[in-house]
Amino acid sequence: MANIQIRVNDDLKAQADILFASLGLDTSTAVRIFLNAAVESNGLPFEVRHRAMSDSLKQAMSDSRSRTALSAAYDTAEEAVAAMLED
């Protein structure tokens, strides 16, 4: 039998241990279930995608890319930083 070692944040590990225990599993068993599901589905056993963006963020990104609705133009980075610090 093979061993797998992974490094995760202590808080994440603790939260996962609590979650899996509430399901009657230990973390090692949960990881084995994940690996089996990945092999059976020939990929990750869940959808992987970006988080949905809010409409205001989408609009801000669009404005930035098209260089419209910008509040001000700055000649230097220092001017931009100074303006941010004023607010």
LUMSE-639172 format. One line per field, with one value per residue (C-alpha): residue in three letters; x, y, z; chain. Coordinates in Angstrom, 2 decimals. Example, Ala and Ser with C-alpha at 12.3 -4.5 7.8 and 13.67 -1.06 7.14 Angstrom:
code = c(ALA:SER)
east = c(12.30:13.67)
north = c(-4.50:-1.06)
up = c(7.80:7.14)
unit = c(A:A)
REM end
This chain:
code = c(MET:ALA:ASN:ILE:GLN:ILE:ARG:VAL:ASN:ASP:ASP:LEU:LYS:ALA:GLN:ALA:ASP:ILE:LEU:PHE:ALA:SER:LEU:GLY:LEU:ASP:THR:SER:THR:ALA:VAL:ARG:ILE:PHE:LEU:ASN:ALA:ALA:VAL:GLU:SER:ASN:GLY:LEU:PRO:PHE:GLU:VAL:ARG:HIS:ARG:ALA:MET:SER:ASP:SER:LEU:LYS:GLN:ALA:MET:SER:ASP:SER:ARG:SER:ARG:THR:ALA:LEU:SER:ALA:ALA:TYR:ASP:THR:ALA:GLU:GLU:ALA:VAL:ALA:ALA:MET:LEU:GLU:ASP)
east = c(0.00:1.33:1.48:0.59:1.83:0.37:0.81:-2.26:-3.03:-3.61:-7.02:-8.12:-7.02:-8.92:-12.08:-11.83:-11.31:-14.45:-16.48:-15.40:-15.92:-19.49:-19.92:-18.44:-15.15:-11.57:-9.62:-7.63:-10.85:-12.28:-9.14:-9.39:-13.04:-11.98:-9.23:-11.59:-14.21:-11.58:-10.43:-14.02:-14.96:-11.63:-11.17:-12.05:-15.31:-16.78:-16.95:-13.99:-14.72:-14.09:-16.34:-19.19:-18.40:-20.84:-22.37:-20.55:-17.19:-17.93:-18.82:-15.67:-13.51:-15.22:-14.75:-11.10:-10.43:-12.19:-10.72:-14.17:-15.77:-12.38:-12.35:-9.03:-5.90:-2.48:0.86:2.83:2.27:3.15:0.24:-2.14:-0.95:-1.22:-4.81:-5.68:-4.23:-6.33:-9.61)
north = c(0.00:3.46:6.52:10.06:13.10:16.53:19.85:21.88:24.81:23.70:25.36:23.67:20.28:20.82:21.89:18.91:16.51:17.87:17.66:14.12:12.97:14.29:11.99:9.04:9.16:9.94:12.21:9.32:7.53:10.74:11.19:7.57:8.19:11.30:9.41:6.55:8.99:10.82:7.57:6.44:9.77:10.04:13.54:15.59:14.31:17.81:20.86:23.24:26.82:30.41:32.05:34.01:37.69:40.35:42.55:45.58:43.79:42.68:46.27:47.65:45.14:46.01:49.73:49.20:47.15:49.64:52.58:54.09:55.46:56.00:58.49:60.10:59.62:59.79:60.41:58.45:55.65:58.06:60.32:57.34:56.17:59.69:59.92:56.58:57.73:60.90:58.96)
up = c(0.00:-0.92:1.33:0.24:2.12:1.54:3.27:4.13:6.38:10.00:10.10:6.87:8.23:11.48:9.64:7.29:10.23:11.92:8.72:7.90:11.49:11.30:8.30:10.17:8.25:9.04:6.70:5.18:4.23:2.76:0.63:-0.58:-1.53:-3.46:-5.31:-6.22:-7.46:-9.57:-11.17:-11.81:-13.42:-15.27:-13.87:-10.86:-9.39:-9.30:-11.52:-11.34:-12.32:-11.36:-8.81:-10.27:-10.55:-9.43:-12.12:-10.71:-10.96:-14.52:-15.42:-13.77:-15.66:-18.93:-18.27:-17.43:-20.55:-22.82:-20.89:-20.35:-17.18:-15.64:-12.81:-13.72:-15.75:-14.13:-15.73:-13.15:-10.68:-7.88:-8.85:-8.86:-5.43:-4.03:-5.31:-3.68:-0.37:-0.45:-0.32)
unit = c(A:A:A:A:A:A:A:A:A:A:A:A:A:A:A:A:A:A:A:A:A:A:A:A:A:A:A:A:A:A:A:A:A:A:A:A:A:A:A:A:A:A:A:A:A:A:A:A:A:A:A:A:A:A:A:A:A:A:A:A:A:A:A:A:A:A:A:A:A:A:A:A:A:A:A:A:A:A:A:A:A:A:A:A:A:A:A)
REM end
